[in-house]
Amino acid sequence: MELIHTCYRITDPERSVSFYEALGLEKRRELPIRDEAMNYFLGVPGKPQPELELTHNFGVDSYELGTAYGHVALTVDDMEATLAALAKKGIEPERPPYSVREGGSLLCFVRDPDGYRIELIERSDY
């Protein structure tokens, strides 16, 4: 068994794809679903499998995120540099980076254009 991707629904494909590209993912392909929707697949550069599927259902202006969704997590090499680059693109963290335990990885959350939480975790050498 292999987990191949996560999918969720979006309202503005251009804004969403730009947001995830700003985080470092690359757009792989678009796949229409009849005349109902368009899927956008994004992945980590250098890895063959797309990890994120964004579905834009035509004619839908909003979604309720619900209470079950948690977040998607991405690693970053340098939190400070990453947040500085994101700030230039208008993407701000929910709060300053922090660790959940002493000596733990530095992390913070940003939100995509539809309000989905994305966790950024700084890689550590432990």
MOPAC internal coordinates of N, CA, C and O (Angstrom, degrees):
PM7 1SCF
backbone

  N    0.0000 0     0.00 0     0.00 0    0    0    0
  C    1.4358 1     0.00 0     0.00 0    1    0    0
  C    1.5227 1   108.65 1     0.00 0    2    1    0
  O    1.2310 1   121.51 1   -31.66 1    3    2    1
  N    1.3296 1   114.71 1   148.34 1    3    2    1
  C    1.4620 1   120.53 1   178.93 1    5    3    2
  C    1.5209 1   108.43 1  -147.03 1    6    5    3
  O    1.2310 1   120.27 1   -49.21 1    7    6    5
  N    1.3153 1   117.10 1   130.79 1    7    6    5
  C    1.4593 1   121.39 1   173.35 1    9    7    6
  C    1.5185 1   106.95 1   -78.18 1   10    9    7
  O    1.2310 1   120.26 1   -57.97 1   11   10    9
  N    1.3355 1   117.11 1   122.03 1   11   10    9
  C    1.4635 1   118.63 1  -173.37 1   13   11   10
  C    1.5232 1   114.78 1  -106.27 1   14   13   11
  O    1.2310 1   119.79 1   152.56 1   15   14   13
  N    1.3372 1   118.01 1   -27.44 1   15   14   13
  C    1.4603 1   117.99 1   175.19 1   17   15   14
  C    1.5240 1   111.39 1  -169.14 1   18   17   15
  O    1.2310 1   121.71 1   -13.18 1   19   18   17
  N    1.3232 1   114.34 1   166.82 1   19   18   17
  C    1.4576 1   124.34 1   172.90 1   21   19   18
  C    1.5169 1   106.55 1  -115.23 1   22   21   19
  O    1.2310 1   120.27 1   -36.74 1   23   22   21
  N    1.3232 1   117.10 1   143.26 1   23   22   21
  C    1.4670 1   120.61 1  -179.85 1   25   23   22
  C    1.5151 1   110.28 1  -128.55 1   26   25   23
  O    1.2310 1   120.98 1   -39.59 1   27   26   25
  N    1.3216 1   115.74 1   140.41 1   27   26   25
  C    1.4502 1   120.78 1   166.22 1   29   27   26
  C    1.5051 1   110.27 1  -150.91 1   30   29   27
  O    1.2310 1   121.41 1   -13.87 1   31   30   29
  N    1.3303 1   114.91 1   166.13 1   31   30   29
  C    1.4539 1   121.84 1  -171.38 1   33   31   30
  C    1.5324 1   111.68 1   -93.07 1   34   33   31
  O    1.2310 1   121.94 1   -35.09 1   35   34   33
  N    1.3265 1   113.90 1   144.91 1   35   34   33
  C    1.4625 1   121.22 1  -176.95 1   37   35   34
  C    1.5251 1   109.43 1  -128.28 1   38   37   35
  O    1.2310 1   120.72 1   -17.36 1   39   38   37
  N    1.3265 1   116.23 1   162.64 1   39   38   37
  C    1.4632 1   120.48 1  -179.99 1   41   39   38
  C    1.5200 1   113.54 1  -108.76 1   42   41   39
  O    1.2310 1   119.50 1   156.96 1   43   42   41
  N    1.3221 1   118.56 1   -23.04 1   43   42   41
  C    1.4637 1   121.85 1  -177.80 1   45   43   42
  C    1.5293 1   108.40 1  -136.70 1   46   45   43
  O    1.2310 1   120.28 1   -84.32 1   47   46   45
  N    1.3350 1   117.06 1    95.68 1   47   46   45
  C    1.4698 1   120.14 1  -175.30 1   49   47   46
  C    1.5269 1   114.44 1   -55.87 1   50   49   47
  O    1.2310 1   120.14 1   138.31 1   51   50   49
  N    1.3126 1   117.33 1   -41.69 1   51   50   49
  C    1.4701 1   119.62 1  -177.97 1   53   51   50
  C    1.5229 1   111.11 1   -62.55 1   54   53   51
  O    1.2310 1   120.37 1   132.64 1   55   54   53
  N    1.3220 1   116.90 1   -47.36 1   55   54   53
  C    1.4706 1   120.39 1   178.93 1   57   55   54
  C    1.5206 1   111.60 1   -64.28 1   58   57   55
  O    1.2310 1   120.58 1   137.32 1   59   58   57
  N    1.3363 1   116.49 1   -42.68 1   59   58   57
  C    1.4682 1   120.00 1  -177.69 1   61   59   58
  C    1.5207 1   111.49 1   -66.91 1   62   61   59
  O    1.2310 1   120.08 1   133.35 1   63   62   61
  N    1.3254 1   117.46 1   -46.65 1   63   62   61
  C    1.4655 1   119.87 1   179.82 1   65   63   62
  C    1.5261 1   109.91 1   -62.18 1   66   65   63
  O    1.2310 1   120.19 1   138.49 1   67   66   65
  N    1.3320 1   117.23 1   -41.51 1   67   66   65
  C    1.4732 1   120.53 1   177.57 1   69   67   66
  C    1.5192 1   111.22 1   -60.97 1   70   69   67
  O    1.2310 1   120.08 1   138.08 1   71   70   69
  N    1.3304 1   117.46 1   -41.92 1   71   70   69
  C    1.4634 1   121.77 1   178.86 1   73   71   70
  C    1.5237 1   110.55 1   -59.38 1   74   73   71
  O    1.2310 1   119.89 1   130.06 1   75   74   73
  N    1.3228 1   117.81 1   -49.94 1   75   74   73
  C    1.4650 1   120.47 1  -177.47 1   77   75   74
  C    1.5176 1   112.20 1   -70.54 1   78   77   75
  O    1.2310 1   119.87 1   150.08 1   79   78   77
  N    1.3241 1   117.85 1   -29.92 1   79   78   77
  C    1.4633 1   119.92 1   173.09 1   81   79   78
  C    1.5309 1   109.75 1   -67.12 1   82   81   79
  O    1.2310 1   120.02 1   142.72 1   83   82   81
  N    1.3359 1   117.57 1   -37.28 1   83   82   81
  C    1.4691 1   120.53 1   176.84 1   85   83   82
  C    1.5250 1   110.80 1   -62.61 1   86   85   83
  O    1.2310 1   120.23 1   149.21 1   87   86   85
  N    1.3434 1   117.16 1   -30.79 1   87   86   85
  C    1.4595 1   120.61 1   177.07 1   89   87   86
  C    1.5266 1   112.48 1   -78.03 1   90   89   87
  O    1.2310 1   119.96 1   169.82 1   91   90   89
  N    1.3341 1   117.68 1   -10.18 1   91   90   89
  C    1.4528 1   120.67 1   177.33 1   93   91   90
  C    1.5145 1   115.84 1   112.24 1   94   93   91
  O    1.2310 1   119.66 1   176.42 1   95   94   93
  N    1.3246 1   118.25 1    -3.58 1   95   94   93
  C    1.4628 1   119.59 1   176.16 1   97   95   94
  C    1.5235 1   109.33 1   -79.35 1   98   97   95
  O    1.2310 1   120.73 1   -22.20 1   99   98   97
  N    1.3214 1   116.21 1   157.80 1   99   98   97
  C    1.4623 1   119.67 1   177.24 1  101   99   98
  C    1.5242 1   109.47 1  -118.52 1  102  101   99
  O    1.2310 1   121.43 1   -38.16 1  103  102  101
  N    1.3339 1   114.87 1   141.84 1  103  102  101
  C    1.4615 1   119.78 1   178.04 1  105  103  102
  C    1.5221 1   108.31 1   -73.05 1  106  105  103
  O    1.2310 1   120.79 1   -49.81 1  107  106  105
  N    1.3273 1   116.09 1   130.19 1  107  106  105
  C    1.4570 1   121.82 1  -178.84 1  109  107  106
  C    1.5171 1   113.02 1   -98.76 1  110  109  107
  O    1.2310 1   121.08 1   132.05 1  111  110  109
  N    1.3404 1   115.54 1   -47.95 1  111  110  109
  C    1.4610 1   118.03 1  -177.74 1  113  111  110
  C    1.5285 1   109.86 1  -167.65 1  114  113  111
  O    1.2310 1   121.77 1   -13.74 1  115  114  113
  N    1.3376 1   114.21 1   166.26 1  115  114  113
  C    1.4547 1   123.06 1   173.10 1  117  115  114
  C    1.5215 1   107.09 1  -117.90 1  118  117  115
  O    1.2310 1   120.80 1   -36.67 1  119  118  117
  N    1.3271 1   116.08 1   143.33 1  119  118  117
  C    1.4494 1   120.65 1  -179.81 1  121  119  118
  C    1.5251 1   109.02 1  -137.81 1  122  121  119
  O    1.2310 1   120.09 1   -66.13 1  123  122  121
  N    1.3462 1   117.44 1   113.87 1  123  122  121
  C    1.4655 1   118.78 1   178.85 1  125  123  122
  C    1.5255 1   111.42 1   -71.55 1  126  125  123
  O    1.2310 1   121.13 1   -32.53 1  127  126  125
  N    1.3198 1   115.44 1   147.47 1  127  126  125
  C    1.4655 1   122.41 1   173.43 1  129  127  126
  C    1.5275 1   105.14 1  -113.07 1  130  129  127
  O    1.2310 1   121.18 1   -86.63 1  131  130  129
  N    1.3160 1   115.34 1    93.37 1  131  130  129
  C    1.4594 1   122.07 1  -175.03 1  133  131  130
  C    1.5310 1   108.55 1    45.81 1  134  133  131
  O    1.2310 1   119.78 1    43.77 1  135  134  133
  N    1.3358 1   118.03 1  -136.23 1  135  134  133
  C    1.4662 1   120.41 1   176.77 1  137  135  134
  C    1.5260 1   110.56 1  -105.30 1  138  137  135
  O    1.2310 1   120.95 1  -157.76 1  139  138  137
  N    1.3377 1   115.79 1    22.24 1  139  138  137
  C    1.4636 1   121.40 1  -175.77 1  141  139  138
  C    1.5213 1   114.58 1   -97.83 1  142  141  139
  O    1.2310 1   120.81 1   145.22 1  143  142  141
  N    1.3331 1   116.06 1   -34.78 1  143  142  141
  C    1.4611 1   118.57 1  -170.39 1  145  143  142
  C    1.5235 1   110.73 1  -161.56 1  146  145  143
  O    1.2310 1   121.61 1    -7.36 1  147  146  145
  N    1.3286 1   114.53 1   172.64 1  147  146  145
  C    1.4692 1   121.92 1   174.90 1  149  147  146
  C    1.5262 1   107.01 1  -134.18 1  150  149  147
  O    1.2310 1   121.08 1   -47.81 1  151  150  149
  N    1.3309 1   115.55 1   132.19 1  151  150  149
  C    1.4606 1   121.03 1   174.36 1  153  151  150
  C    1.5167 1   109.08 1   -99.34 1  154  153  151
  O    1.2310 1   121.04 1   -40.93 1  155  154  153
  N    1.3175 1   115.61 1   139.07 1  155  154  153
  C    1.4625 1   122.88 1   176.01 1  157  155  154
  C    1.5225 1   106.41 1  -119.16 1  158  157  155
  O    1.2310 1   120.57 1   -55.15 1  159  158  157
  N    1.3297 1   116.52 1   124.85 1  159  158  157
  C    1.4587 1   121.23 1  -178.92 1  161  159  158
  C    1.5205 1   109.01 1  -107.75 1  162  161  159
  O    1.2310 1   120.73 1   -49.05 1  163  162  161
  N    1.3405 1   116.21 1   130.95 1  163  162  161
  C    1.4533 1   122.47 1   178.58 1  165  163  162
  C    1.5179 1   108.68 1  -127.79 1  166  165  163
  O    1.2310 1   120.80 1   -25.56 1  167  166  165
  N    1.3360 1   116.07 1   154.44 1  167  166  165
  C    1.4497 1   119.60 1   179.83 1  169  167  166
  C    1.5158 1   112.10 1  -151.28 1  170  169  167
  O    1.2310 1   121.72 1    -6.02 1  171  170  169
  N    1.3167 1   114.31 1   173.98 1  171  170  169
  C    1.4589 1   122.21 1   178.11 1  173  171  170
  C    1.5234 1   108.44 1   -77.97 1  174  173  171
  O    1.2310 1   119.74 1   -51.38 1  175  174  173
  N    1.3384 1   118.10 1   128.62 1  175  174  173
  C    1.4630 1   119.70 1   178.85 1  177  175  174
  C    1.5297 1   111.47 1   -53.53 1  178  177  175
  O    1.2310 1   120.92 1   -43.14 1  179  178  177
  N    1.3209 1   115.84 1   136.86 1  179  178  177
  C    1.4532 1   121.11 1   178.45 1  181  179  178
  C    1.5118 1   114.38 1    87.76 1  182  181  179
  O    1.2310 1   120.25 1   171.56 1  183  182  181
  N    1.3120 1   117.13 1    -8.44 1  183  182  181
  C    1.4671 1   120.85 1   177.66 1  185  183  182
  C    1.5264 1   107.57 1  -110.72 1  186  185  183
  O    1.2310 1   120.22 1   -47.34 1  187  186  185
  N    1.3209 1   117.18 1   132.66 1  187  186  185
  C    1.4623 1   119.44 1  -173.08 1  189  187  186
  C    1.5281 1   115.57 1   -71.50 1  190  189  187
  O    1.2310 1   119.86 1   150.54 1  191  190  189
  N    1.3059 1   117.87 1   -29.46 1  191  190  189
  C    1.4601 1   121.50 1  -174.03 1  193  191  190
  C    1.5219 1   111.38 1   -85.51 1  194  193  191
  O    1.2310 1   119.22 1   -50.52 1  195  194  193
  N    1.3347 1   119.09 1   129.48 1  195  194  193
  C    1.4683 1   118.14 1   172.11 1  197  195  194
  C    1.5249 1   109.31 1   -69.09 1  198  197  195
  O    1.2310 1   120.36 1   -39.95 1  199  198  197
  N    1.3054 1   116.92 1   140.05 1  199  198  197
  C    1.4506 1   121.20 1  -177.60 1  201  199  198
  C    1.5152 1   113.45 1  -105.80 1  202  201  199
  O    1.2310 1   120.22 1   163.01 1  203  202  201
  N    1.3318 1   117.18 1   -16.99 1  203  202  201
  C    1.4551 1   120.45 1  -175.65 1  205  203  202
  C    1.5197 1   110.11 1  -131.33 1  206  205  203
  O    1.2310 1   120.87 1   -51.24 1  207  206  205
  N    1.3156 1   115.95 1   128.76 1  207  206  205
  C    1.4672 1   122.53 1   175.97 1  209  207  206
  C    1.5203 1   107.18 1  -116.01 1  210  209  207
  O    1.2310 1   120.45 1   -58.48 1  211  210  209
  N    1.3209 1   116.74 1   121.52 1  211  210  209
  C    1.4575 1   122.24 1   177.47 1  213  211  210
  C    1.5199 1   107.36 1  -108.31 1  214  213  211
  O    1.2310 1   120.20 1   -53.65 1  215  214  213
  N    1.3286 1   117.23 1   126.35 1  215  214  213
  C    1.4632 1   121.45 1  -178.18 1  217  215  214
  C    1.5181 1   109.99 1  -109.79 1  218  217  215
  O    1.2310 1   121.28 1   -56.39 1  219  218  217
  N    1.3323 1   115.15 1   123.61 1  219  218  217
  C    1.4596 1   121.12 1   176.08 1  221  219  218
  C    1.5264 1   107.30 1  -107.42 1  222  221  219
  O    1.2310 1   120.76 1   -72.65 1  223  222  221
  N    1.3245 1   116.14 1   107.35 1  223  222  221
  C    1.4622 1   121.70 1   176.54 1  225  223  222
  C    1.5216 1   108.23 1   -84.83 1  226  225  223
  O    1.2310 1   120.31 1   -58.45 1  227  226  225
  N    1.3287 1   117.02 1   121.55 1  227  226  225
  C    1.4611 1   121.36 1  -177.34 1  229  227  226
  C    1.5297 1   110.50 1   -62.13 1  230  229  227
  O    1.2310 1   121.03 1   -44.10 1  231  230  229
  N    1.3335 1   115.63 1   135.90 1  231  230  229
  C    1.4522 1   121.24 1   177.09 1  233  231  230
  C    1.5169 1   114.90 1    84.34 1  234  233  231
  O    1.2310 1   119.92 1  -176.93 1  235  234  233
  N    1.3211 1   117.76 1     3.07 1  235  234  233
  C    1.4713 1   120.90 1   178.28 1  237  235  234
  C    1.5258 1   108.07 1  -104.23 1  238  237  235
  O    1.2310 1   120.72 1   -56.61 1  239  238  237
  N    1.3216 1   116.22 1   123.39 1  239  238  237
  C    1.4593 1   120.87 1  -175.64 1  241  239  238
  C    1.5223 1   114.66 1   -96.62 1  242  241  239
  O    1.2310 1   120.02 1   160.49 1  243  242  241
  N    1.3461 1   117.57 1   -19.51 1  243  242  241
  C    1.4536 1   119.34 1  -179.45 1  245  243  242
  C    1.5204 1   110.40 1  -159.71 1  246  245  243
  O    1.2310 1   121.38 1   -18.22 1  247  246  245
  N    1.3261 1   114.97 1   161.78 1  247  246  245
  C    1.4524 1   123.04 1   177.35 1  249  247  246
  C    1.5223 1   108.13 1  -134.75 1  250  249  247
  O    1.2310 1   120.73 1   -26.96 1  251  250  249
  N    1.3181 1   116.21 1   153.04 1  251  250  249
  C    1.4463 1   120.55 1   169.87 1  253  251  250
  C    1.5197 1   107.04 1   -92.94 1  254  253  251
  O    1.2310 1   120.44 1   -52.09 1  255  254  253
  N    1.3284 1   116.77 1   127.91 1  255  254  253
  C    1.4558 1   120.08 1  -177.02 1  257  255  254
  C    1.5212 1   112.16 1   -70.20 1  258  257  255
  O    1.2310 1   119.96 1   155.15 1  259  258  257
  N    1.3146 1   117.69 1   -24.85 1  259  258  257
  C    1.4541 1   120.01 1   179.77 1  261  259  258
  C    1.5195 1   111.70 1    77.59 1  262  261  259
  O    1.2310 1   121.10 1    -1.37 1  263  262  261
  N    1.3154 1   115.50 1   178.63 1  263  262  261
  C    1.4502 1   119.87 1  -177.28 1  265  263  262
  C    1.5239 1   112.86 1  -103.38 1  266  265  263
  O    1.2310 1   119.66 1   176.45 1  267  266  265
  N    1.3199 1   118.26 1    -3.55 1  267  266  265
  C    1.4611 1   120.68 1  -177.57 1  269  267  266
  C    1.5251 1   112.87 1   -90.10 1  270  269  267
  O    1.2310 1   119.90 1   153.86 1  271  270  269
  N    1.3221 1   117.80 1   -26.14 1  271  270  269
  C    1.4578 1   120.16 1  -178.10 1  273  271  270
  C    1.5221 1   109.84 1   -68.05 1  274  273  271
  O    1.2310 1   120.35 1   -45.55 1  275  274  273
  N    1.3247 1   116.93 1   134.45 1  275  274  273
  C    1.4555 1   121.64 1   176.45 1  277  275  274
  C    1.5136 1   110.37 1  -103.51 1  278  277  275
  O    1.2310 1   120.70 1    97.22 1  279  278  277
  N    1.3244 1   116.27 1   -82.78 1  279  278  277
  C    1.4564 1   120.65 1  -179.66 1  281  279  278
  C    1.5235 1   109.94 1  -170.84 1  282  281  279
  O    1.2310 1   121.44 1   -12.71 1  283  282  281
  N    1.3193 1   114.84 1   167.29 1  283  282  281
  C    1.4562 1   124.07 1   169.58 1  285  283  282
  C    1.5193 1   105.18 1  -107.29 1  286  285  283
  O    1.2310 1   119.75 1   -40.29 1  287  286  285
  N    1.3263 1   118.08 1   139.71 1  287  286  285
  C    1.4654 1   121.32 1  -178.78 1  289  287  286
  C    1.5274 1   110.68 1  -113.80 1  290  289  287
  O    1.2310 1   121.25 1   -42.46 1  291  290  289
  N    1.3221 1   115.22 1   137.54 1  291  290  289
  C    1.4653 1   122.93 1   176.21 1  293  291  290
  C    1.5229 1   108.85 1  -128.27 1  294  293  291
  O    1.2310 1   120.15 1   -37.57 1  295  294  293
  N    1.3213 1   117.31 1   142.43 1  295  294  293
  C    1.4602 1   119.63 1   174.93 1  297  295  294
  C    1.5237 1   109.61 1   -89.59 1  298  297  295
  O    1.2310 1   120.93 1   -29.57 1  299  298  297
  N    1.3204 1   115.83 1   150.43 1  299  298  297
  C    1.4662 1   122.78 1   174.77 1  301  299  298
  C    1.5248 1   107.72 1  -131.69 1  302  301  299
  O    1.2310 1   120.36 1   -29.61 1  303  302  301
  N    1.3152 1   116.92 1   150.39 1  303  302  301
  C    1.4592 1   120.76 1   179.98 1  305  303  302
  C    1.5259 1   112.43 1   -77.84 1  306  305  303
  O    1.2310 1   120.41 1   144.96 1  307  306  305
  N    1.3284 1   116.82 1   -35.04 1  307  306  305
  C    1.4624 1   121.85 1  -174.67 1  309  307  306
  C    1.5244 1   107.99 1  -143.06 1  310  309  307
  O    1.2310 1   120.19 1   -74.69 1  311  310  309
  N    1.3250 1   117.24 1   105.31 1  311  310  309
  C    1.4649 1   121.60 1  -175.37 1  313  311  310
  C    1.5208 1   111.55 1   -60.12 1  314  313  311
  O    1.2310 1   120.49 1   133.77 1  315  314  313
  N    1.3291 1   116.66 1   -46.23 1  315  314  313
  C    1.4651 1   119.96 1  -177.17 1  317  315  314
  C    1.5284 1   110.92 1   -60.77 1  318  317  315
  O    1.2310 1   119.89 1   133.19 1  319  318  317
  N    1.3309 1   117.81 1   -46.81 1  319  318  317
  C    1.4625 1   121.65 1   179.67 1  321  319  318
  C    1.5270 1   110.95 1   -65.63 1  322  321  319
  O    1.2310 1   120.73 1   140.45 1  323  322  321
  N    1.3231 1   116.22 1   -39.55 1  323  322  321
  C    1.4646 1   120.07 1   179.28 1  325  323  322
  C    1.5192 1   110.85 1   -62.58 1  326  325  323
  O    1.2310 1   120.33 1   132.01 1  327  326  325
  N    1.3295 1   116.98 1   -47.99 1  327  326  325
  C    1.4614 1   120.14 1  -179.16 1  329  327  326
  C    1.5228 1   111.94 1   -65.43 1  330  329  327
  O    1.2310 1   120.21 1   145.82 1  331  330  329
  N    1.3199 1   117.21 1   -34.18 1  331  330  329
  C    1.4673 1   120.30 1   177.06 1  333  331  330
  C    1.5274 1   110.25 1   -65.28 1  334  333  331
  O    1.2310 1   120.33 1   136.46 1  335  334  333
  N    1.3335 1   116.97 1   -43.54 1  335  334  333
  C    1.4706 1   121.12 1   179.08 1  337  335  334
  C    1.5261 1   110.49 1   -65.49 1  338  337  335
  O    1.2310 1   120.07 1   139.71 1  339  338  337
  N    1.3320 1   117.48 1   -40.29 1  339  338  337
  C    1.4615 1   120.67 1   179.15 1  341  339  338
  C    1.5205 1   111.37 1   -67.41 1  342  341  339
  O    1.2310 1   120.14 1   141.56 1  343  342  341
  N    1.3259 1   117.34 1   -38.44 1  343  342  341
  C    1.4681 1   121.33 1   179.61 1  345  343  342
  C    1.5206 1   111.10 1   -59.66 1  346  345  343
  O    1.2310 1   120.46 1   143.28 1  347  346  345
  N    1.3290 1   116.72 1   -36.72 1  347  346  345
  C    1.4713 1   120.62 1   177.83 1  349  347  346
  C    1.5228 1   111.52 1   -63.78 1  350  349  347
  O    1.2310 1   120.61 1   159.61 1  351  350  349
  N    1.3323 1   116.44 1   -20.39 1  351  350  349
  C    1.4685 1   121.49 1   179.48 1  353  351  350
  C    1.5255 1   111.35 1  -104.25 1  354  353  351
  O    1.2310 1   120.80 1  -167.90 1  355  354  353
  N    1.3405 1   116.07 1    12.10 1  355  354  353
  C    1.4560 1   120.97 1   176.69 1  357  355  354
  C    1.5099 1   115.14 1    80.61 1  358  357  355
  O    1.2310 1   119.72 1  -163.39 1  359  358  357
  N    1.3261 1   118.15 1    16.61 1  359  358  357
  C    1.4615 1   122.41 1  -179.76 1  361  359  358
  C    1.5220 1   108.87 1  -105.43 1  362  361  359
  O    1.2310 1   120.80 1   -63.37 1  363  362  361
  N    1.3275 1   116.07 1   116.63 1  363  362  361
  C    1.4605 1   121.59 1  -176.86 1  365  363  362
  C    1.5314 1   109.98 1  -115.12 1  366  365  363
  O    1.2310 1   119.90 1   -32.31 1  367  366  365
  N    1.3432 1   117.79 1   147.69 1  367  366  365
  C    1.4666 1   120.19 1   176.57 1  369  367  366
  C    1.5311 1   110.98 1   -71.89 1  370  369  367
  O    1.2310 1   120.85 1   -23.18 1  371  370  369
  N    1.3363 1   115.97 1   156.82 1  371  370  369
  C    1.4635 1   120.72 1   176.22 1  373  371  370
  C    1.5252 1   110.68 1   -62.20 1  374  373  371
  O    1.2310 1   120.93 1   141.12 1  375  374  373
  N    1.3263 1   115.83 1   -38.88 1  375  374  373
  C    1.4610 1   122.81 1   177.35 1  377  375  374
  C    1.5295 1   106.63 1  -154.78 1  378  377  375
  O    1.2310 1   119.75 1   -12.34 1  379  378  377
  N    1.3334 1   118.09 1   167.66 1  379  378  377
  C    1.4677 1   119.69 1  -178.99 1  381  379  378
  C    1.5377 1   111.38 1   -59.32 1  382  381  379
  O    1.2310 1   120.38 1   -25.03 1  383  382  381
  N    1.3325 1   116.87 1   154.97 1  383  382  381
  C    1.4700 1   120.78 1   178.59 1  385  383  382
  C    1.5269 1   111.92 1   -57.84 1  386  385  383
  O    1.2310 1   120.86 1   -30.15 1  387  386  385
  N    1.3299 1   115.97 1   149.85 1  387  386  385
  C    1.4627 1   122.02 1  -178.44 1  389  387  386
  C    1.5213 1   109.62 1  -153.39 1  390  389  387
  O    1.2310 1   120.60 1   -11.37 1  391  390  389
  N    1.3178 1   116.46 1   168.63 1  391  390  389
  C    1.4623 1   123.38 1   173.77 1  393  391  390
  C    1.5176 1   107.97 1  -114.33 1  394  393  391
  O    1.2310 1   120.51 1   -34.69 1  395  394  393
  N    1.3289 1   116.63 1   145.31 1  395  394  393
  C    1.4664 1   119.04 1   179.46 1  397  395  394
  C    1.5240 1   112.18 1   -85.80 1  398  397  395
  O    1.2310 1   120.51 1   165.74 1  399  398  397
  N    1.3341 1   116.64 1   -14.26 1  399  398  397
  C    1.4620 1   120.62 1   176.07 1  401  399  398
  C    1.5225 1   108.13 1  -150.47 1  402  401  399
  O    1.2310 1   120.99 1   -23.07 1  403  402  401
  N    1.3164 1   115.72 1   156.93 1  403  402  401
  C    1.4574 1   120.45 1  -179.58 1  405  403  402
  C    1.5213 1   109.78 1   -59.88 1  406  405  403
  O    1.2310 1   120.80 1   -50.59 1  407  406  405
  N    1.3235 1   116.08 1   129.41 1  407  406  405
  C    1.4538 1   121.80 1  -178.96 1  409  407  406
  C    1.5135 1   113.90 1    80.61 1  410  409  407
  O    1.2310 1   120.29 1   179.86 1  411  410  409
  N    1.3367 1   117.05 1    -0.14 1  411  410  409
  C    1.4604 1   121.27 1  -179.46 1  413  411  410
  C    1.5205 1   112.07 1   -78.88 1  414  413  411
  O    1.2310 1   121.61 1   -10.60 1  415  414  413
  N    1.2899 1   114.52 1   169.40 1  415  414  413
  C    1.4645 1   120.77 1   178.79 1  417  415  414
  C    1.5220 1   111.16 1   -63.75 1  418  417  415
  O    1.2310 1   121.18 1   -32.58 1  419  418  417
  N    1.3265 1   115.36 1   147.42 1  419  418  417
  C    1.4530 1   122.17 1   174.67 1  421  419  418
  C    1.5210 1   107.72 1   -77.68 1  422  421  419
  O    1.2310 1   120.17 1   -43.83 1  423  422  421
  N    1.3383 1   117.29 1   136.17 1  423  422  421
  C    1.4587 1   120.04 1   179.69 1  425  423  422
  C    1.5122 1   111.02 1  -144.20 1  426  425  423
  O    1.2310 1   121.06 1   -18.24 1  427  426  425
  N    1.3071 1   115.57 1   161.76 1  427  426  425
  C    1.4619 1   122.44 1   171.62 1  429  427  426
  C    1.5237 1   107.84 1  -160.56 1  430  429  427
  O    1.2310 1   121.15 1   -12.06 1  431  430  429
  N    1.3290 1   115.40 1   167.94 1  431  430  429
  C    1.4560 1   121.61 1  -178.70 1  433  431  430
  C    1.5193 1   110.53 1  -119.57 1  434  433  431
  O    1.2310 1   121.27 1   -37.44 1  435  434  433
  N    1.3332 1   115.17 1   142.56 1  435  434  433
  C    1.4634 1   122.90 1   169.73 1  437  435  434
  C    1.5279 1   106.17 1  -123.83 1  438  437  435
  O    1.2310 1   120.61 1   -14.54 1  439  438  437
  N    1.3099 1   116.44 1   165.46 1  439  438  437
  C    1.4660 1   120.34 1   177.69 1  441  439  438
  C    1.5235 1   109.49 1  -118.82 1  442  441  439
  O    1.2310 1   121.43 1   -40.08 1  443  442  441
  N    1.3340 1   114.88 1   139.92 1  443  442  441
  C    1.4626 1   118.84 1   178.30 1  445  443  442
  C    1.5309 1   108.93 1   -80.27 1  446  445  443
  O    1.2310 1   119.45 1    -3.59 1  447  446  445
  N    1.3441 1   118.65 1   176.41 1  447  446  445
  C    1.4698 1   120.41 1  -176.04 1  449  447  446
  C    1.5252 1   114.89 1   -58.13 1  450  449  447
  O    1.2310 1   119.41 1   157.53 1  451  450  449
  N    1.3311 1   118.73 1   -22.47 1  451  450  449
  C    1.4600 1   121.11 1   178.75 1  453  451  450
  C    1.5236 1   112.85 1   -97.92 1  454  453  451
  O    1.2310 1   119.94 1  -177.23 1  455  454  453
  N    1.3299 1   117.72 1     2.77 1  455  454  453
  C    1.4538 1   121.61 1   176.74 1  457  455  454
  C    1.5123 1   115.26 1    95.53 1  458  457  455
  O    1.2310 1   119.51 1  -177.70 1  459  458  457
  N    1.3405 1   118.54 1     2.30 1  459  458  457
  C    1.4583 1   120.42 1   177.34 1  461  459  458
  C    1.5235 1   109.57 1   -68.79 1  462  461  459
  O    1.2310 1   120.97 1   -43.55 1  463  462  461
  N    1.3358 1   115.75 1   136.45 1  463  462  461
  C    1.4641 1   120.25 1   179.34 1  465  463  462
  C    1.5243 1   109.85 1   -82.28 1  466  465  463
  O    1.2310 1   121.19 1   -44.30 1  467  466  465
  N    1.3340 1   115.34 1   135.70 1  467  466  465
  C    1.4504 1   123.30 1   177.76 1  469  467  466
  C    1.5171 1   107.50 1  -123.61 1  470  469  467
  O    1.2310 1   120.34 1   -59.29 1  471  470  469
  N    1.3246 1   116.96 1   120.71 1  471  470  469
  C    1.4601 1   121.86 1   179.49 1  473  471  470
  C    1.5183 1   108.81 1   -89.90 1  474  473  471
  O    1.2310 1   120.60 1   -48.77 1  475  474  473
  N    1.3198 1   116.46 1   131.23 1  475  474  473
  C    1.4590 1   123.31 1   173.64 1  477  475  474
  C    1.5181 1   107.37 1  -106.37 1  478  477  475
  O    1.2310 1   120.19 1   -54.48 1  479  478  477
  N    1.3138 1   117.24 1   125.52 1  479  478  477
  C    1.4598 1   122.08 1  -178.71 1  481  479  478
  C    1.5341 1   108.57 1  -121.26 1  482  481  479
  O    1.2310 1   121.14 1   -58.14 1  483  482  481
  N    1.3332 1   115.42 1   121.86 1  483  482  481
  C    1.4641 1   118.91 1   178.80 1  485  483  482
  C    1.5261 1   109.54 1   -73.58 1  486  485  483
  O    1.2310 1   121.05 1   -49.65 1  487  486  485
  N    1.3102 1   115.61 1   130.35 1  487  486  485
  C    1.4721 1   120.06 1   177.92 1  489  487  486
  C    1.5157 1   108.23 1   -62.87 1  490  489  487
  O    1.2310 1   121.06 1   -37.95 1  491  490  489
  N    1.3257 1   115.58 1   142.05 1  491  490  489
  C    1.4681 1   119.31 1   175.89 1  493  491  490
  C    1.5122 1   109.25 1  -130.29 1  494  493  491
  O    1.2310 1   121.05 1   -23.17 1  495  494  493
  N    1.2945 1   115.61 1   156.83 1  495  494  493
  C    1.4665 1   121.96 1  -179.25 1  497  495  494
  C    1.5220 1   110.04 1  -104.00 1  498  497  495
  O    1.2310 1   120.28 1  -106.06 1  499  498  497
  N    1.3357 1   117.07 1    73.94 1  499  498  497
  C    1.4646 1   119.23 1   178.23 1  501  499  498
  C    1.4943 1   111.00 1  -120.77 1  502  501  499
  O    1.2310 1   120.10 1   180.00 1  503  502  501

